Amino acid sequence: MKIYYHFSREGFSNGYLVGNEKTGKAIVIDPGVMNRELLAHIEQNRYQLEAVLVTHNHASHHNGLKTLLKIYSPKVYAADAELNGRKTTMLQGDGSFSAAGFTVRYFSVPGHSPDSLMFQIEQVLFTGDALSAGRLGETNNVYGKRNLLTHLKNKLMTLSDDLILLPGHGPPTTIGAERMYNCELSRDRIETETAAVERLTGLRQMHQCI
Amino acid sequence: MFSMLQGIPQETLIDILKHQTTIHSIDFSGLSFENEDFSGKTFIGCRFSNVSFTGVKMDRCRCRMCFFEFSAFTASSFTETDIQFSSFAGVRISGCTFAGSDLLNNNFNGITSFDTSFNDSDLYNSRFIMASLADTSFQNCNLKKTMFMQTPRSNVSFKSSNTREALFGKGENPE
């Protein structure tokens, strides 16, 4: 599996191209913008674009879809029946399907938006806007936040620490890092300021020994 | 690009690190490096989790989608590096320098940094959530969209940096 990271300057969102070297097929996740760079990645690797996965129906995550569909004919997977006037293969709840020779698992995580999905391909999970490094996805109200937290705790925090999380915005992370440093996700594990000061004192002492 | 090769013998891994200039998708987790010079190398989709770097030179290195999580950097040099879309979550950094680097879209959440310099670096869209910083300087840095939240700081300097464009936690004053 090869993953190409693609940053959209329009919505400051992350898009990804996942290529399967064995089948020569590829998947695009959240085409926030369709530009020459993404096109070059597909064409230079001679990928056959088989699917587009959209984590949720916000423009910064599917603005490039219209152009992409003018060039290629992939199946579009989303939790919304229609995106930009294009019919999609609708995904509801949790489940899995095959695309580009991969088994794609999907998890419904409403909260940031009612149609939010996360997609897992092998050891990588594409979280969309449900979760980013150290932060929970933005929600409109307390109910949405509680809903998102419950889904993330039940579906995400049960997965392996090594699992890589590639979010819709911001830098990459892992489940292990989120368990430690996402205070909203693991409030019971919040490191107190005292503990942080103790860590720094230890580091100071270590430095003095060198 | 990211597709991890695992289970490579340790000697082979060290050999790859020493002799190849561009390294793709290799898992170096759990190794220790002391007084090595990896300057100028390119790492793409590599994993360095729980790795110990002591007195290591990684000046002018280029990293994309690399994971250095829970590693320890001691008295090491990362000057003028170009590290983007990588994770340093939970790393312990002591006596290191990242001066003059492009550190865009990186995850520094939970790092413990002591006696370290990020001066003259571009930290656009990077995150320092729940990090502990002491005697660390961010002078003349681009801090646009850089997040410092729940980050205890002691003797941290942001002189000549655009702290107004950075995001600090509620009640956390940059100075």
Interface residues (C-beta under 8 A of the other chain):
Chain A: M1 K2 I3 Y4 Y5 F7 F12 E21 Q123 V124 A133 G134 R135 I164 G170 P171 P172 T173 T174 G176 A177 M180 Y181 N182 C183 E191 E193 A196 V197 R199 L200 L203 R204 M206 H207 I210
Chain B: M1 F2 S3 M4 G45 R64 M65 F67 E69 F70 T74 A75 F85 S86 S87 A89 G90 R92 S94 G95 N105 N106 N107 N109 G110 T112 F114 D115 N125 S126 R127 I129 M130 S132 A134 K145 M147 M149 Q150 P152 S154
